[in-house]
Structures are given as C-alpha cells and as structure tokens.
Amino acid sequence: MELPYDAVLCDFDGVIRHYDAGRLTALERDCGLAEGTTMKIALAPELLLPVSQGQITTDQWTASIVAELERLLGSAEKAAALGRAFAEARAQVDEEVLDLLRQAQARVPVVLVTNATVQLEDDLRALGLAHFFDEVVSSARVGTVKPGRRIYEIAAERAGVPPARCLFVDDRRENVEAARVLGMTGVFYREVANLREALAPLLDGDRGPASS
C-alpha cells in the first residue's frame, strides 16, 4: 500500500523538548509578576526574531530579556535572577514522541524544523539527539523562521520530497496553517495521541491517512 507521506517534518519545542518552568514561575510570583511574563517578553517578535535568525547569540537574547524585565520591575537584581532562571531552565525530551518518530524513520526521513538559536546543535548533543534526525532545519542557520514560507520549502528540499508529500507537526497553529498552504498535511500537536494518529499509516501500513 502506498504511503500517504514521504517525509515527516517535526517541530522541536513543545513537541519533542519540554522545559520545567517551575523555578521561573516561582520567581515571577515572588516578584509580583503574572506567570508567563518572562516567556511573553522572550517571545516578543522584536526580541525573538534576531536570535531566531542567527543575528545575535543566546546570551545577547537573554540580556535583552533581562533589560525588559528591569524596565518592568525597576530592579536589576530581580531582573537578573529571572533571566538566569529562564536561561537555566531544565529541558527534557518526550521519549514517547521520540519512539514514534524513530518508528516512522524506518520508512521515511524525519526532519527537525525549528525556530531556534545558534545553540541548537549544542542542545541536541546535550540531549543525545545529535544524530537522531535525518536533517535539521534551524531558523538560526537558514535565516528564515516559521511561519515564513521559505523554511518549509527548505525542509521539503532537504527531505528530498515535494511539499505535498510531507507531514508537518507543530504545536503552534499558525505554523501548521502555513504548512497546509504549501500543500503539506498539517498536524496541530497538543498531545502524543495527535502524533500517534498522524503517524499510524507509517507504523502499520493498513491504515489510511490520518485526519488533521
């Protein structure tokens, strides 16, 4: 039976890698900030785009976050503590997700497609994933970010298949919608079951394409 996809393109953070924000959340509470304030600042386009496009280092990005926090709190000490907690948050991988991707990889290439910093390669090594993916498309290396069209085209090119033959998995709806515009099958990831359903045709050739 013909496979419904010839490549799997998968996001990193929020799908494969997850952070423990407990310490950061506690510090935000102590500082009188709403939970998630630091992350909201970090992901603001004016701070995130330069590091995601490889224009600045991760340390420079963290410094810009701390500067915004200092303006908000009026305290360099508290801002620095929040910056350290953000930068040092512990990460772990979802082994169930990795196992599903590993099974799919026996039949099609699996490509990591992520809005990342220039630190991504070091992070992959630290997590034991340096050689896991068939290809890695990092925004910091290619200079373009999701949901921009070009990063999806690069990922399909590296996978060696047309976009219409790609399954794309991401935990941000706008990124999934952008993939669908290019003809990819898009899966909005919320839990492992979403990935398992989408990959089912690659894991047991008896099932048809999953709906997304």
Stockholm file with secondary structure:
# STOCKHOLM 1.0

chainA/1-212         MELPYDAVLCDFDGVIRHYDAGRLTALERDCGLAEGTTMKIALAPELLLPVSQGQITTDQWTASIVAELERLLGSAEKAAALGRAFAEARAQVDEEVLDLLRQAQARVPVVLVTNATVQLEDDLRALGLAHFFDEVVSSARVGTVKPGRRIYEIAAERAGVPPARCLFVDDRRENVEAARVLGMTGVFYREVANLREALAPLLDGDRGPASS
#=GR chainA/1-212 SS CCCSCSEEEECSBTTTEEECCHHHHHHHHHTTCCTTHHHHHHTSHHHHHHHHTTSSCHHHHHHHHHHHHHHHHSCHHHHHHHHHHHHTCCEEECHHHHHHHHHHHTTSCEEEEECCCTTHHHHHHHTTCTTTSSEEEEHHHHTCCTTSHHHHHHHHHHHTSCGGGEEEEESSHHHHHHHHHTTCEEEECSSHHHHHHHHHHHHSTTSCCCCC
#=GC SS_cons         CCCSCSEEEECSBTTTEEECCHHHHHHHHHTTCCTTHHHHHHTSHHHHHHHHTTSSCHHHHHHHHHHHHHHHHSCHHHHHHHHHHHHTCCEEECHHHHHHHHHHHTTSCEEEEECCCTTHHHHHHHTTCTTTSSEEEEHHHHTCCTTSHHHHHHHHHHHTSCGGGEEEEESSHHHHHHHHHTTCEEEECSSHHHHHHHHHHHHSTTSCCCCC
//
